[in-house]
């Protein structure tokens, strides 16, 4: 079985990334089918194990992603460090669409998702420390790569909602009161499952829209999503070009 110590989980924006996929490794896990085969993407002289979070045709909504299978499958292919590429809505006024962020905290508002490998079949209950949900070293490497690529970079807490619908203005107000600076739909339970597996995990997030109630003028959220999602692939590609060689 081919292996890679570095993995990518790619989301909505990856469809504009034009990953150079050299091979595919299909398979199943004790937790069911992953969203996609492991996609062996070539970055220079390295092959990196990737999972398409929403499937290769982008048909899996956030609340139906098999997060447990995705993380397990990556680990079975040797992944010890995982970078997740996420599209988010910007809540903070100083975080405009088109800009990048590396979240440092998370608040989980999702429900009904299979969020743990502790399913009662183990010899003991599994507890993990989630005080710092993202790996500090990986976060720093993402930020450094973004700066080298000429991109501004921010941090802050990401709120994770159920989806697939976008949030109401009142819900975004609540997220802001809770301390969130951005909102997405897929960071949880991805981050906590990675922690249960002992996998180092961090997020590189692209703001693709102003969150509800934060939209200036008459610009619709869906129009922003379309524009910034297509443009954001270039920024992700520029960051990955610098990030992957920096990670041993």
C-alpha positions in Angstrom: 0.0 0.0 0.0 1.4 3.4 -0.9 1.9 5.8 2.0 2.4 9.5 2.8 3.0 11.1 6.2 1.2 14.2 5.0 -2.4 14.3 4.0 -4.9 16.9 2.6 -8.6 17.0 3.1 -9.9 19.2 0.3 -13.3 20.8 0.2 -15.4 23.0 -2.0 -12.6 25.2 -3.3 -10.4 22.2 -4.4 -12.5 21.8 -7.6 -10.6 24.8 -9.0 -7.2 23.6 -7.7 -6.6 21.3 -10.7 -4.8 18.7 -8.5 -2.4 16.6 -10.5 -3.8 13.2 -9.4 -1.4 10.5 -10.4 -3.3 7.6 -8.9 -6.3 6.6 -6.9 -6.5 4.1 -4.0 -10.1 3.0 -3.4 -11.2 1.1 -0.3 -13.5 0.8 2.6 -13.0 1.1 6.4 -14.6 -0.4 9.5 -16.7 2.8 9.5 -18.0 2.5 6.0 -16.9 4.1 2.7 -14.8 7.3 2.7 -15.9 10.2 0.6 -13.5 9.4 -2.1 -10.5 7.1 -2.9 -7.2 8.4 -1.6 -6.2 10.7 -4.4 -2.4 10.7 -4.8 -1.7 14.3 -5.9 1.8 15.2 -7.1 3.4 18.3 -5.7 6.9 18.5 -7.2 8.6 15.2 -6.4 6.2 14.3 -3.6 2.9 12.4 -3.7 0.4 13.5 -1.1 -2.6 11.5 0.1 -5.8 13.5 -0.4 -9.5 12.9 0.3 -12.2 14.9 -1.5 -14.4 15.7 1.5 -17.6 16.1 -0.5 -16.8 13.3 -3.0 -15.0 13.8 -6.3 -18.3 15.1 -7.9 -19.1 17.3 -4.9 -22.4 15.5 -4.1 -22.0 14.8 -0.3 -23.5 17.5 1.9 -21.7 18.5 5.1 -24.0 16.6 7.5 -23.7 13.4 5.5 -19.9 13.2 5.2 -18.4 10.1 6.7 -15.8 11.9 8.7 -14.8 8.8 10.6 -14.1 6.8 7.4 -12.2 9.7 5.9 -9.7 10.2 8.7 -9.3 6.5 9.3 -8.6 5.9 5.6 -5.9 8.6 5.5 -4.2 7.2 8.6 -4.2 3.7 7.0 -2.2 5.3 4.2 0.4 6.6 6.6 -0.9 10.1 7.2 0.3 11.6 10.5 -0.1 15.3 9.7 -3.3 16.5 8.0 -4.1 19.9 6.4 -7.7 20.7 5.8 -8.7 23.2 3.1 -12.0 24.9 4.1 -14.3 27.5 2.7 -15.8 29.7 5.4 -18.1 32.7 5.8 -16.4 35.8 7.3 -18.0 37.2 10.5 -15.4 39.8 11.5 -15.4 43.1 9.7 -11.6 42.8 9.2 -11.8 39.5 7.5 -13.1 40.2 3.9 -13.9 37.5 1.4 -10.9 36.3 -0.6 -8.6 36.4 2.5 -7.1 33.4 4.3 -7.2 32.3 7.9 -5.8 29.7 10.2 -8.3 29.0 13.0 -6.9 28.6 16.5 -10.2 27.6 18.2 -13.5 25.9 17.3 -17.1 25.9 18.6 -19.2 23.0 17.5 -22.9 23.7 16.7 -23.5 20.5 14.7 -25.7 17.6 15.8 -26.4 14.0 14.8 -23.0 13.4 13.2 -20.9 10.3 14.1 -18.3 12.3 16.0 -16.2 9.7 17.8 -14.5 6.4 17.4 -15.6 5.6 20.9 -18.7 3.5 20.0 -18.8 1.4 23.2 -16.9 -1.5 21.8 -13.6 -0.5 23.3 -12.2 -1.7 26.6 -12.4 1.7 28.1 -14.0 5.1 27.3 -11.8 7.3 25.1 -11.1 10.8 26.3 -8.9 13.3 24.4 -7.6 16.7 25.4 -9.1 19.2 23.0 -8.1 22.4 24.8 -6.1 23.4 21.7 -8.0 21.8 18.8 -5.4 22.5 16.1 -1.8 21.6 15.9 0.3 24.7 16.7 3.3 23.8 14.5 1.1 23.1 11.4 -0.8 26.3 12.0 2.5 28.2 12.0 3.7 26.5 8.8 0.5 27.3 7.0 0.8 31.0 8.1 4.4 31.2 7.0 3.6 29.7 3.6 0.7 32.1 3.2 2.9 35.1 3.9 5.6 33.8 1.5 2.8 33.6 -1.1 1.9 37.2 -0.6 -1.4 36.5 1.2 -2.6 38.1 4.4 -3.4 35.6 7.1 -5.7 35.7 10.2 -6.5 33.6 13.1 -9.6 33.2 15.3 -12.3 30.8 16.3 -14.4 29.0 13.7 -18.0 28.1 14.4 -19.2 24.9 12.8 -22.8 24.8 11.8 -24.9 21.9 10.5 -25.6 23.0 6.9 -26.1 22.6 4.1 -28.2 25.8 4.4 -26.4 29.0 5.3 -27.0 30.7 8.6 -29.6 33.3 9.4 -28.5 36.8 10.4 -29.6 36.1 14.0 -27.6 32.9 14.1 -24.5 34.8 12.9 -25.1 37.4 15.6 -25.1 34.6 18.1 -21.9 33.2 16.6 -20.2 36.6 17.0 -21.4 36.9 20.6 -19.9 33.5 21.3 -16.5 34.7 19.9 -16.5 33.2 16.4 -14.7 35.2 13.7 -15.7 32.8 10.9 -18.2 30.1 10.2 -18.0 26.8 8.3 -19.7 23.4 8.1 -17.1 20.7 8.1 -14.3 21.3 10.7 -16.2 19.2 13.2 -16.0 16.4 13.9 -13.0 16.3 11.6 -10.7 18.0 14.0 -11.7 15.9 17.1 -11.5 12.6 15.1 -8.0 13.5 14.0 -7.2 14.1 17.7 -8.6 10.7 18.7 -6.3 9.1 16.1 -3.3 11.0 17.3 -3.1 12.8 14.0 -1.8 16.4 13.8 -4.4 18.5 12.2 -4.8 22.2 11.1 -7.1 24.2 8.8 -6.3 26.6 6.1 -9.5 28.5 5.6 -10.6 30.8 2.7 -13.3 33.4 3.3 -15.7 33.0 0.3 -18.5 35.2 1.6 -19.6 37.7 4.2 -21.7 35.8 6.7 -25.5 36.5 6.8 -26.2 40.0 8.0 -22.7 41.2 7.3 -23.2 41.6 3.5 -22.4 45.2 2.4 -24.8 46.8 -0.1 -26.8 44.6 -2.4 -24.2 41.9 -2.9 -25.8 38.5 -2.4 -24.1 35.8 -0.4 -24.5 33.3 -3.2 -22.9 35.6 -5.7 -20.0 36.1 -3.4 -19.7 32.3 -2.9 -19.4 31.8 -6.7 -16.9 34.5 -7.2 -14.6 33.9 -4.3 -14.7 30.1 -4.5 -13.4 30.2 -8.1 -10.7 32.9 -7.2 -9.7 31.2 -4.0 -8.3 28.1 -5.6 -5.3 30.2 -6.8 -4.5 31.3 -3.3 -4.8 27.7 -2.0 -2.5 26.5 -4.8 0.1 29.2 -4.0 0.1 28.3 -0.3 0.4 24.6 -1.0 3.3 25.2 -3.3 5.2 26.6 -0.4 3.8 24.6 2.4 4.3 21.1 1.3 8.1 21.3 0.8 8.3 22.9 4.3 6.7 19.9 6.0 9.1 17.0 6.3 
